[in-house]
Amino acid sequence: MAGSSPVRVEHARPHEPSRLVLTGRVTVECAAELHAVALELSDRGCDVGVSCDGAEYLDAAAIQVILCLGRDLVGRGKRFQIQGVSDALGRSLHLAGLGDRAT
């Protein structure tokens, strides 16, 4: 994949919420990277916010990774929130079962 990655993590201090920042088109081409980041965030065991302010598009692979991350964190009693969702992304997330997590 050419250019900069559409996936970035902003960590706070240990055990404080982290932020997963998604920008541009997040597709199967970066699914392995997104999955690795999701595993890292899950292993940290902290609350996570996903920022979609700069995201133009999330394909099914990206939504699946985000869905799994959210289920894992919520299952362990952690907070998981998706923020900065456009109307178009909101419809996709709602269809995937993440509508209650998106603002």
CYANA upper distance limits for C-alpha pairs under 8 A (distance plus 0.5 A):
  1 MET  CA     29 GLU  CA      7.37
  1 MET  CA     30 CYS  CA      8.18
  5 SER  CA     30 CYS  CA      8.29
  6 PRO  CA     21 VAL  CA      8.35
  6 PRO  CA     22 LEU  CA      5.95
  6 PRO  CA     23 THR  CA      5.19
  6 PRO  CA     24 GLY  CA      6.40
  6 PRO  CA     25 ARG  CA      7.35
  6 PRO  CA     26 VAL  CA      6.64
  6 PRO  CA     30 CYS  CA      8.36
  7 VAL  CA     20 LEU  CA      7.75
  7 VAL  CA     21 VAL  CA      6.47
  7 VAL  CA     22 LEU  CA      5.51
  7 VAL  CA     23 THR  CA      7.22
  7 VAL  CA     26 VAL  CA      8.21
  7 VAL  CA     33 GLU  CA      8.07
  7 VAL  CA     34 LEU  CA      6.92
  8 ARG  CA     20 LEU  CA      6.46
  8 ARG  CA     21 VAL  CA      5.59
  8 ARG  CA     22 LEU  CA      7.10
  9 VAL  CA     18 SER  CA      7.67
  9 VAL  CA     19 ARG  CA      6.22
  9 VAL  CA     20 LEU  CA      5.15
  9 VAL  CA     21 VAL  CA      6.46
  9 VAL  CA     37 VAL  CA      8.02
 10 GLU  CA     18 SER  CA      6.36
 10 GLU  CA     19 ARG  CA      5.55
 10 GLU  CA     20 LEU  CA      6.95
 10 GLU  CA     21 VAL  CA      7.96
 11 HIS  CA     16 GLU  CA      8.45
 11 HIS  CA     17 PRO  CA      7.77
 11 HIS  CA     18 SER  CA      5.17
 11 HIS  CA     19 ARG  CA      6.93
 12 ALA  CA     16 GLU  CA      6.17
 12 ALA  CA     17 PRO  CA      6.76
 12 ALA  CA     18 SER  CA      6.23
 14 PRO  CA     44 ARG  CA      8.28
 15 HIS  CA     44 ARG  CA      7.61
 15 HIS  CA     45 GLY  CA      7.51
 15 HIS  CA     46 CYS  CA      5.67
 15 HIS  CA     47 ASP  CA      8.40
 16 GLU  CA     46 CYS  CA      6.48
 16 GLU  CA     47 ASP  CA      7.34
 17 PRO  CA     46 CYS  CA      6.08
 17 PRO  CA     47 ASP  CA      5.01
 17 PRO  CA     48 VAL  CA      5.80
 17 PRO  CA     49 GLY  CA      7.67
 18 SER  CA     41 LEU  CA      8.04
 18 SER  CA     46 CYS  CA      7.55
 18 SER  CA     47 ASP  CA      6.95
 18 SER  CA     48 VAL  CA      5.45
 18 SER  CA     49 GLY  CA      6.88
 19 ARG  CA     48 VAL  CA      6.16
 19 ARG  CA     49 GLY  CA      5.29
 19 ARG  CA     50 VAL  CA      6.19
 19 ARG  CA     51 SER  CA      7.35
 20 LEU  CA     48 VAL  CA      7.65
 20 LEU  CA     49 GLY  CA      6.68
 20 LEU  CA     50 VAL  CA      5.12
 20 LEU  CA     51 SER  CA      6.51
 21 VAL  CA     50 VAL  CA      6.42
 21 VAL  CA     51 SER  CA      5.23
 21 VAL  CA     52 CYS  CA      6.99
 22 LEU  CA     26 VAL  CA      7.65
 22 LEU  CA     50 VAL  CA      7.89
 22 LEU  CA     51 SER  CA      6.55
 22 LEU  CA     52 CYS  CA      5.83
 22 LEU  CA     53 ASP  CA      8.06
 22 LEU  CA     54 GLY  CA      6.92
 22 LEU  CA     55 ALA  CA      6.00
 23 THR  CA     52 CYS  CA      7.18
 23 THR  CA     53 ASP  CA      7.79
 23 THR  CA     54 GLY  CA      4.85
 23 THR  CA     55 ALA  CA      4.51
 23 THR  CA     56 GLU  CA      7.35
 24 GLY  CA     54 GLY  CA      6.56
 24 GLY  CA     55 ALA  CA      5.05
 24 GLY  CA     56 GLU  CA      5.39
 24 GLY  CA     57 TYR  CA      7.13
 25 ARG  CA     55 ALA  CA      6.76
 25 ARG  CA     56 GLU  CA      5.94
 25 ARG  CA     57 TYR  CA      5.23
 25 ARG  CA     58 LEU  CA      6.71
 26 VAL  CA     30 CYS  CA      7.13
 26 VAL  CA     31 ALA  CA      8.29
 26 VAL  CA     55 ALA  CA      7.85
 26 VAL  CA     56 GLU  CA      8.43
 26 VAL  CA     57 TYR  CA      6.55
 26 VAL  CA     58 LEU  CA      5.42
 26 VAL  CA     59 ASP  CA      7.01
 26 VAL  CA     62 ALA  CA      6.76
 27 THR  CA     31 ALA  CA      6.88
 27 THR  CA     57 TYR  CA      8.29
 27 THR  CA     58 LEU  CA      6.56
 27 THR  CA     59 ASP  CA      5.62
 27 THR  CA     60 ALA  CA      8.19
 27 THR  CA     61 ALA  CA      7.03
 27 THR  CA     62 ALA  CA      6.45
 28 VAL  CA     32 ALA  CA      8.31
 28 VAL  CA     59 ASP  CA      7.49
 28 VAL  CA     60 ALA  CA      8.35
 28 VAL  CA     61 ALA  CA      5.93
 28 VAL  CA     62 ALA  CA      7.19
 30 CYS  CA     34 LEU  CA      6.69
 31 ALA  CA     35 HIS  CA      6.40
 31 ALA  CA     61 ALA  CA      6.79
 31 ALA  CA     62 ALA  CA      6.55
 31 ALA  CA     65 VAL  CA      8.16
 32 ALA  CA     36 ALA  CA      6.69
 33 GLU  CA     37 VAL  CA      6.75
 34 LEU  CA     38 ALA  CA      6.58
 34 LEU  CA     62 ALA  CA      7.79
 34 LEU  CA     65 VAL  CA      7.68
 35 HIS  CA     39 LEU  CA      6.68
 35 HIS  CA     65 VAL  CA      6.56
 36 ALA  CA     40 GLU  CA      6.78
 37 VAL  CA     41 LEU  CA      6.72
 38 ALA  CA     42 SER  CA      6.56
 38 ALA  CA     65 VAL  CA      7.77
 38 ALA  CA     66 ILE  CA      8.01
 38 ALA  CA     69 LEU  CA      6.50
 39 LEU  CA     43 ASP  CA      6.56
 39 LEU  CA     69 LEU  CA      8.16
 40 GLU  CA     44 ARG  CA      6.83
 41 LEU  CA     45 GLY  CA      7.32
 41 LEU  CA     46 CYS  CA      7.82
 41 LEU  CA     48 VAL  CA      7.99
 42 SER  CA     46 CYS  CA      7.92
 42 SER  CA     69 LEU  CA      7.27
 42 SER  CA     72 ASP  CA      7.67
 42 SER  CA     73 LEU  CA      7.05
 45 GLY  CA     73 LEU  CA      7.85
 45 GLY  CA     78 LYS  CA      8.01
 46 CYS  CA     73 LEU  CA      8.43
 46 CYS  CA     78 LYS  CA      6.92
 46 CYS  CA     79 ARG  CA      8.37
 47 ASP  CA     73 LEU  CA      7.86
 47 ASP  CA     78 LYS  CA      5.66
 47 ASP  CA     79 ARG  CA      5.22
 47 ASP  CA     80 PHE  CA      6.49
 48 VAL  CA     78 LYS  CA      8.40
 48 VAL  CA     79 ARG  CA      6.84
 48 VAL  CA     80 PHE  CA      5.57
 48 VAL  CA     81 GLN  CA      7.19
 49 GLY  CA     79 ARG  CA      8.49
 49 GLY  CA     80 PHE  CA      6.25
 49 GLY  CA     81 GLN  CA      5.34
 49 GLY  CA     82 ILE  CA      6.26
 49 GLY  CA     83 GLN  CA      7.51
 50 VAL  CA     80 PHE  CA      8.27
 50 VAL  CA     81 GLN  CA      6.65
 50 VAL  CA     82 ILE  CA      5.05
 50 VAL  CA     83 GLN  CA      6.45
 51 SER  CA     82 ILE  CA      6.58
 51 SER  CA     83 GLN  CA      5.46
 51 SER  CA     84 GLY  CA      6.34
 51 SER  CA     85 VAL  CA      8.39
 52 CYS  CA     82 ILE  CA      7.63
 52 CYS  CA     83 GLN  CA      6.43
 52 CYS  CA     84 GLY  CA      5.42
 52 CYS  CA     85 VAL  CA      6.01
 52 CYS  CA     86 SER  CA      8.48
 53 ASP  CA     83 GLN  CA      7.65
 53 ASP  CA     84 GLY  CA      4.84
 53 ASP  CA     85 VAL  CA      6.82
 53 ASP  CA     86 SER  CA      8.19
 56 GLU  CA     89 LEU  CA      8.30
 57 TYR  CA     89 LEU  CA      7.30
 58 LEU  CA     62 ALA  CA      6.20
 58 LEU  CA     63 ILE  CA      6.80
 58 LEU  CA     89 LEU  CA      7.75
 59 ASP  CA     63 ILE  CA      6.77
 60 ALA  CA     64 GLN  CA      6.50
 61 ALA  CA     65 VAL  CA      6.90
 62 ALA  CA     66 ILE  CA      6.79
 63 ILE  CA     67 LEU  CA      6.45
 63 ILE  CA     93 LEU  CA      7.69
 63 ILE  CA     96 ALA  CA      7.77
 64 GLN  CA     68 CYS  CA      6.69
 65 VAL  CA     69 LEU  CA      6.70
 66 ILE  CA     70 GLY  CA      6.63
 67 LEU  CA     71 ARG  CA      6.69
 67 LEU  CA     96 ALA  CA      8.39
 67 LEU  CA     97 GLY  CA      8.39
 67 LEU  CA     98 LEU  CA      7.33
 68 CYS  CA     72 ASP  CA      6.58
 69 LEU  CA     73 LEU  CA      6.69
 70 GLY  CA     74 VAL  CA      6.49
 70 GLY  CA     80 PHE  CA      6.27
 71 ARG  CA     75 GLY  CA      6.30
 72 ASP  CA     76 ARG  CA      6.94
 73 LEU  CA     77 GLY  CA      6.97
 73 LEU  CA     78 LYS  CA      5.56
 73 LEU  CA     79 ARG  CA      7.30
 73 LEU  CA     80 PHE  CA      7.19
 74 VAL  CA     78 LYS  CA      5.49
 74 VAL  CA     79 ARG  CA      6.60
 74 VAL  CA     80 PHE  CA      7.10
 80 PHE  CA    101 ARG  CA      7.59
 81 GLN  CA    101 ARG  CA      5.64
 81 GLN  CA    102 ALA  CA      6.83
 81 GLN  CA    103 THR  CA      8.25
 82 ILE  CA    101 ARG  CA      6.11
 82 ILE  CA    102 ALA  CA      5.04
 82 ILE  CA    103 THR  CA      6.72
 83 GLN  CA    102 ALA  CA      6.30
 83 GLN  CA    103 THR  CA      5.46
 84 GLY  CA    102 ALA  CA      8.43
 84 GLY  CA    103 THR  CA      6.79
 85 VAL  CA     89 LEU  CA      6.37
 85 VAL  CA     90 GLY  CA      6.23
 85 VAL  CA    102 ALA  CA      7.02
 85 VAL  CA    103 THR  CA      6.54
 86 SER  CA     90 GLY  CA      6.36
 87 ASP  CA     91 ARG  CA      6.78
 88 ALA  CA     92 SER  CA      7.09
 89 LEU  CA     93 LEU  CA      6.60
 90 GLY  CA     94 HIS  CA      6.45
 90 GLY  CA     99 GLY  CA      7.23
 90 GLY  CA    102 ALA  CA      7.37
 91 ARG  CA     95 LEU  CA      6.74
 91 ARG  CA     99 GLY  CA      8.25
 92 SER  CA     96 ALA  CA      6.85
 93 LEU  CA     97 GLY  CA      6.81
 93 LEU  CA     98 LEU  CA      5.50
 93 LEU  CA     99 GLY  CA      5.96
 93 LEU  CA    102 ALA  CA      8.02
 94 HIS  CA     98 LEU  CA      5.72
 94 HIS  CA     99 GLY  CA      4.33
 94 HIS  CA    100 ASP  CA      7.99
 95 LEU  CA     99 GLY  CA      7.91
 98 LEU  CA    102 ALA  CA      7.09
